[in-house]
């Protein structure tokens, strides 16, 4: 499977953060979290699952545990299993974040 533009597959919703599934394997899942300005993904944790965020477009306020940073395109954050994390679009443009989870949801 190949993608010429990951961010080009993004979908958005005016009501809440939207998700796009990119790839699912036996050991990993990758998808996009797509935010309009001001939208957020509430703080949560995954038991037995690690998560990597990579900002593709826009500016994200990412919180992992007790730390928060504003991350732009090309940056990212890692939340280990059981660690609370959240993402908020703190910019004035759309935000597209690649989310990679291992193992995949539902495993």
Backbone bond lengths (Angstrom), bond angles and torsions (degrees), N, CA, C in turn:
res aa  C-N    CA-C-N  psi(-1)  N-CA   C-N-CA  omega(-1)  CA-C   N-CA-C  phi
1 X - - - 1.441 - - 1.521 108.30 -
2 X 1.329 116.87 135.48 1.458 122.73 -179.57 1.518 109.27 -131.76
3 X 1.327 115.70 151.51 1.469 122.40 178.01 1.519 108.17 -131.05
4 X 1.313 117.50 124.22 1.465 119.48 176.88 1.520 110.92 -79.30
5 X 1.342 116.70 -26.09 1.463 121.14 177.22 1.523 108.51 -151.91
6 X 1.337 117.43 105.40 1.463 119.98 178.39 1.517 110.84 -60.58
7 X 1.327 117.23 -47.47 1.466 120.77 -178.34 1.528 111.65 -64.08
8 X 1.326 116.75 -24.78 1.465 120.95 179.22 1.519 112.96 -67.70
9 X 1.324 118.50 -13.92 1.467 121.60 178.71 1.532 111.95 -94.11
10 X 1.328 117.37 1.92 1.466 121.83 -177.25 1.521 111.87 -66.52
11 X 1.320 115.09 143.15 1.462 122.72 171.41 1.522 106.83 -123.43
12 X 1.335 116.56 150.90 1.458 121.64 -176.35 1.512 110.39 -129.13
13 X 1.326 115.60 155.08 1.459 123.04 176.56 1.525 107.77 -133.05
14 X 1.316 116.74 137.24 1.466 119.64 177.82 1.528 111.10 -73.94
15 X 1.334 117.51 -15.67 1.463 121.21 -175.57 1.527 113.50 -88.26
16 X 1.350 117.31 -39.42 1.465 120.40 -177.64 1.523 109.30 -161.80
17 X 1.333 115.65 170.34 1.453 120.32 176.54 1.527 109.40 -53.34
18 X 1.328 116.36 137.24 1.463 120.99 178.54 1.530 108.90 -107.59
19 X 1.328 115.72 155.85 1.462 121.12 -179.57 1.526 109.88 -124.47
20 X 1.324 115.04 144.99 1.458 122.54 174.25 1.527 107.62 -127.74
21 X 1.308 118.02 123.68 1.466 121.81 176.42 1.522 109.06 -81.66
22 X 1.330 116.22 129.00 1.456 120.91 179.12 1.517 112.26 -102.14
23 X 1.329 116.36 -49.52 1.462 120.06 -175.61 1.516 109.76 -154.86
24 X 1.330 115.08 142.67 1.464 121.02 176.74 1.513 107.70 -136.82
25 X 1.320 114.96 123.58 1.454 121.13 175.85 1.512 108.94 -119.41
26 X 1.295 115.47 -174.40 1.458 120.18 179.77 1.528 111.65 -67.92
27 X 1.349 117.17 -29.64 1.456 121.09 -172.96 1.526 114.76 -117.77
28 X 1.348 118.46 -5.06 1.460 120.94 -175.01 1.520 110.77 -153.51
29 X 1.337 115.39 151.13 1.457 123.01 174.30 1.520 108.43 -129.88
30 X 1.334 117.43 142.13 1.460 122.23 174.58 1.519 109.18 -133.52
31 X 1.304 115.38 134.80 1.459 120.92 178.08 1.511 110.08 -152.68
32 X 1.332 115.29 173.37 1.459 121.10 177.52 1.520 109.52 -108.27
33 X 1.330 115.90 139.01 1.455 122.72 167.75 1.520 105.36 -105.90
34 X 1.336 116.42 124.28 1.461 122.05 -170.94 1.533 109.64 -120.40
35 X 1.330 116.32 120.52 1.455 122.49 -172.24 1.521 111.61 -121.33
36 X 1.310 116.64 133.34 1.462 121.85 165.77 1.534 106.30 -78.55
37 X 1.335 119.01 162.34 1.463 120.32 178.05 1.532 111.37 -52.33
38 X 1.328 115.53 134.08 1.462 122.32 178.05 1.518 115.17 86.79
39 X 1.317 118.72 -15.53 1.463 120.26 179.95 1.521 110.48 -75.37
40 X 1.347 115.61 155.55 1.455 120.16 180.00 1.515 111.28 -146.98
41 X 1.307 114.40 162.77 1.464 123.69 173.35 1.521 104.30 -109.83
42 X 1.305 117.35 113.40 1.460 122.36 -173.16 1.526 111.48 -59.17
43 X 1.328 115.40 154.49 1.462 121.69 179.91 1.522 110.56 -58.70
44 X 1.326 114.99 134.95 1.454 122.03 -179.49 1.524 108.48 -159.41
45 X 1.305 116.91 169.91 1.465 122.48 177.44 1.519 108.39 -138.03
46 X 1.316 115.90 157.37 1.459 122.05 178.01 1.526 108.66 -120.24
47 X 1.304 116.73 120.19 1.466 120.52 175.98 1.527 108.49 -78.27
48 X 1.321 116.88 127.15 1.457 120.94 177.33 1.509 114.73 73.73
49 X 1.340 117.13 20.13 1.466 119.90 -177.04 1.528 109.35 -145.76
50 X 1.324 116.99 126.45 1.460 122.75 175.16 1.524 109.11 -91.90
51 X 1.353 115.95 152.49 1.465 120.16 -179.54 1.526 110.03 -136.92
52 X 1.326 115.35 133.85 1.454 123.23 174.82 1.516 108.23 -115.26
53 X 1.332 117.06 128.56 1.465 122.97 173.88 1.521 108.39 -106.51
54 X 1.348 117.07 135.53 1.460 122.72 172.64 1.523 106.88 -129.59
55 X 1.328 116.60 120.38 1.463 121.13 179.43 1.528 108.38 -77.62
56 X 1.335 115.90 121.43 1.466 120.93 179.37 1.518 111.72 -95.51
57 X 1.333 116.81 -38.71 1.468 122.50 179.63 1.519 108.84 -146.59
58 X 1.321 117.09 141.83 1.456 121.59 175.31 1.518 112.87 92.75
59 X 1.347 114.42 -166.86 1.458 122.13 179.55 1.516 109.65 -126.27
60 X 1.324 115.73 129.35 1.460 121.65 -177.36 1.522 110.61 -118.40
61 X 1.315 115.07 135.54 1.461 120.43 167.12 1.518 105.22 -92.72
62 X 1.323 116.76 109.38 1.465 121.58 -176.61 1.523 108.73 -111.51
63 X 1.318 114.96 129.71 1.453 121.13 176.39 1.524 108.15 -113.41
64 X 1.314 115.93 130.84 1.469 122.87 175.21 1.523 105.84 -131.17
65 X 1.320 115.83 116.30 1.455 119.57 -175.51 1.512 109.68 62.38
66 X 1.316 117.21 -125.95 1.465 122.87 -179.59 1.527 112.76 -95.15
67 X 1.337 117.91 0.72 1.464 120.98 -176.72 1.516 111.22 -104.92
68 X 1.353 116.42 140.80 1.455 122.87 177.00 1.522 108.24 -130.95
69 X 1.343 115.68 137.36 1.458 121.06 174.16 1.511 109.21 -141.62
70 X 1.331 115.59 151.94 1.458 121.62 170.99 1.523 106.25 -91.58
71 X 1.335 115.14 124.50 1.464 122.23 -174.44 1.528 108.82 -121.12
72 X 1.332 115.84 131.72 1.452 121.47 177.16 1.514 111.59 -100.50
73 X 1.334 114.93 -179.13 1.463 121.81 -178.17 1.523 110.99 -53.64
74 X 1.324 115.42 131.51 1.451 122.14 -179.47 1.516 113.36 97.12
75 X 1.337 117.27 -14.45 1.457 121.53 178.25 1.514 110.29 -97.16
76 X 1.330 115.65 176.35 1.456 118.54 -179.84 1.502 112.18 -167.39
77 X 1.321 115.47 -173.20 1.459 122.73 -179.52 1.520 109.00 -153.06
78 X 1.335 115.51 153.66 1.459 122.05 179.41 1.519 109.35 -122.39
79 X 1.323 116.32 131.08 1.471 122.49 175.01 1.523 107.78 -118.71
80 X 1.317 116.40 113.11 1.460 121.32 178.29 1.521 109.99 -72.05
81 X 1.293 116.33 161.78 1.466 123.28 178.50 1.525 110.91 -47.67
82 X 1.328 116.17 131.09 1.454 122.04 175.87 1.513 115.56 83.90
83 X 1.333 119.18 -5.55 1.463 122.16 -179.04 1.535 109.52 -92.47
84 X 1.331 116.22 129.05 1.469 121.00 178.77 1.529 109.53 -63.80
85 X 1.339 116.32 142.09 1.453 121.51 178.81 1.526 110.15 -153.15
86 X 1.325 116.14 154.82 1.460 121.84 179.06 1.522 109.34 -154.19
87 X 1.334 115.48 161.28 1.467 121.94 178.40 1.522 107.88 -135.97
88 X 1.341 116.07 136.97 1.469 121.31 176.18 1.516 108.82 -135.61
89 X 1.329 116.41 137.45 1.451 120.91 174.43 1.522 107.29 -79.02
90 X 1.319 116.44 105.02 1.460 121.43 -178.08 1.528 111.70 -97.11
91 X 1.325 117.18 3.58 1.462 121.26 -178.56 1.517 112.25 -99.51
92 X 1.327 114.96 -176.23 1.466 122.08 -179.99 1.520 112.69 -100.35
93 X 1.336 116.77 1.53 1.464 121.44 179.48 1.523 108.79 -121.45
94 X 1.295 116.56 172.65 1.464 120.83 177.56 1.527 110.91 -63.62
95 X 1.328 114.72 151.04 1.460 122.60 179.66 1.516 108.78 -119.94
96 X 1.333 116.56 130.40 1.454 122.16 176.09 1.530 107.75 -123.94
97 X 1.343 115.35 121.99 1.456 121.51 -176.99 1.532 108.98 -124.13
98 X 1.331 115.54 126.67 1.463 120.79 172.92 1.519 107.37 -79.41
99 X 1.323 117.19 127.61 1.464 122.37 177.17 1.526 108.04 -116.00
100 X 1.334 116.05 123.00 1.459 122.07 178.73 1.526 107.74 -116.36
101 X 1.325 116.88 124.22 1.457 122.12 -177.41 1.523 110.21 -122.37
102 X 1.327 114.82 137.47 1.462 120.17 177.16 1.528 109.14 -141.21
103 X 1.292 117.96 129.59 1.468 126.35 -8.55 1.526 110.63 -67.41
104 X 1.335 117.89 169.82 1.463 120.62 -177.43 1.538 111.41 -66.01
105 X 1.333 116.27 156.93 1.463 119.89 175.99 1.530 111.01 -55.46
106 X 1.308 115.82 143.00 1.449 120.66 178.41 1.507 114.58 84.69
107 X 1.333 118.45 2.10 1.469 121.06 -179.95 1.507 109.53 -86.59
